[in-house]
Amino acid sequence: MASGLTKTQLVRHLAERLETNNKTATAFLEHLADTAIKETKKNGVFVVPGIGRLVKAHRKARVGRNPQTGEPIQIKAKTVVKFRVAKAAKDAIAPKKA
């Protein structure tokens, strides 16, 4: 399986593209992550234009099954975070076949 960019590789790539140093690129990435977390927690959504959006969603309580015994169990309601990919990114990565 192919692995993605590590944080170090991403920082180096950003620093080269923006013609800045690694320290500035690292600070930018960390600030972006902090902002995304705070905004999603506060407003329920954070949009990264051209890439997608982080969305806070609520899952209702439900009945599930223990996979080993098949016994029904109650699953509590909880808040989860989902990432929805932007249409532009989806079409660029995996274009529809004609």
Helices and strands as residue ranges (DSSP letters): H 7-17, H 22-43, E 45-48, E 52-59, E 62-65, E 72-75, E 78-85, H 87-93
